[in-house]
């Protein structure tokens, strides 16, 4: 399963999710951001590659739909509703990610 995590700048939330879920249960995991200054900016390649797209906020869904439109038609895109209040590998962020992502796929303990 190929999982893409999306946040704004690909600095804290989505890279944390990528690290937490990397190589767990055979998942292939990547992360990217929607903003111009993102560390890794989301591309057509990311969207085409992903089976699941987890976004951190509703605004990320709007941005992805605005940029990638019909490429998203057959994609499972899920909003985790995690605000930009956490640093990289923050323990509370990790727990929230495990709970919210765990509603859709198997997660590490």
C-alpha positions in Angstrom: 0.0 0.0 0.0 1.3 3.4 -1.0 0.5 6.2 1.5 1.0 9.9 0.9 0.9 12.4 3.9 0.2 16.0 3.0 0.6 19.2 5.1 1.5 22.8 4.2 5.3 23.1 4.3 6.3 19.4 4.7 8.2 20.4 7.7 6.6 19.0 10.9 3.4 17.0 10.5 3.7 15.0 7.3 7.4 14.2 7.7 6.5 12.9 11.2 3.8 10.7 9.8 6.2 9.5 7.1 8.8 8.5 9.7 6.2 6.8 12.0 4.6 4.7 9.2 7.7 4.1 7.1 8.2 0.3 6.5 5.4 -0.6 8.9 3.4 -3.5 7.6 5.0 -3.2 4.1 3.6 0.3 3.6 5.4 2.5 1.2 5.1 6.0 2.6 6.0 9.5 1.4 5.2 13.1 2.4 4.9 16.4 0.7 3.5 19.9 1.2 1.1 22.1 -0.6 2.8 25.5 -0.2 5.4 27.1 -2.5 8.0 26.9 0.2 7.4 23.3 1.1 10.5 21.1 1.7 9.0 18.6 -0.7 6.3 20.1 -2.9 3.5 17.7 -3.9 3.6 16.8 -7.6 1.6 14.9 -10.2 3.9 12.0 -9.5 3.1 11.9 -5.9 -0.7 11.9 -6.6 -0.4 9.2 -9.3 1.7 7.1 -7.1 -0.4 7.1 -3.9 -3.2 4.7 -3.0 -4.1 6.7 0.1 -3.7 10.4 0.6 -3.9 11.6 4.2 -4.1 15.4 4.6 -3.7 17.3 7.9 -6.4 19.9 7.3 -9.4 20.6 5.1 -7.5 23.4 3.3 -5.1 20.8 2.0 -8.0 19.0 0.3 -9.0 22.3 -1.4 -5.5 23.0 -2.5 -5.0 19.5 -3.9 -8.4 19.5 -5.8 -7.5 23.0 -7.2 -4.2 21.8 -8.5 -4.7 18.2 -9.4 -8.5 18.0 -10.2 -9.5 14.8 -11.9 -6.2 13.0 -10.9 -7.9 12.7 -7.5 -11.1 11.1 -8.8 -10.2 7.5 -7.9 -8.0 8.3 -4.9 -8.8 7.7 -1.2 -8.3 11.2 0.3 -8.8 11.5 4.1 -8.6 14.5 6.4 -6.9 13.8 9.7 -7.9 17.2 11.1 -4.5 17.9 12.8 -3.7 21.6 13.3 -0.2 22.9 12.8 0.6 23.0 16.5 3.3 20.3 16.8 7.0 20.0 16.1 8.7 17.2 14.2 8.3 13.8 16.1 6.3 15.5 18.9 5.0 12.7 21.1 1.4 14.0 21.2 1.5 14.4 17.4 2.6 10.8 17.0 -0.2 9.5 19.2 -2.8 11.6 17.3 -1.5 10.2 14.0 -1.7 6.6 15.2 -5.3 7.1 16.4 -6.6 8.9 13.4 -4.7 7.0 10.7 -5.7 3.8 12.6 -9.3 4.5 11.8 -8.4 3.6 8.1 -5.4 1.3 8.2 -3.4 -0.9 10.6 -0.9 1.3 12.6 2.3 0.6 14.6 2.0 0.2 18.4 
